[in-house]
């Protein structure tokens, strides 16, 4: 994907996806949680599945 660093990834990909409601944090009250993960929402999963379907 040509990513240079975490800041670039957060600014250009993760934060916009979160604002659109495509992904959510596993620990939203603690963004720097050592085991923080990001989960697809129903909306995000729907888009992912439609992209995968078109790819096949």
HELIX and SHEET records of a PDB file:
HELIX    1   1 UNK A    6  UNK A    9  1                                   4    
HELIX    2   2 UNK A   10  UNK A   14  3                                   5    
HELIX    3   3 UNK A   15  UNK A   19  1                                   5    
HELIX    4   4 UNK A   42  UNK A   55  1                                  14    
SHEET    1   A 2 UNK A  23  UNK A  25  0                                        
SHEET    2   A 2 UNK A  38  UNK A  40 -1                                        
END                                                                             
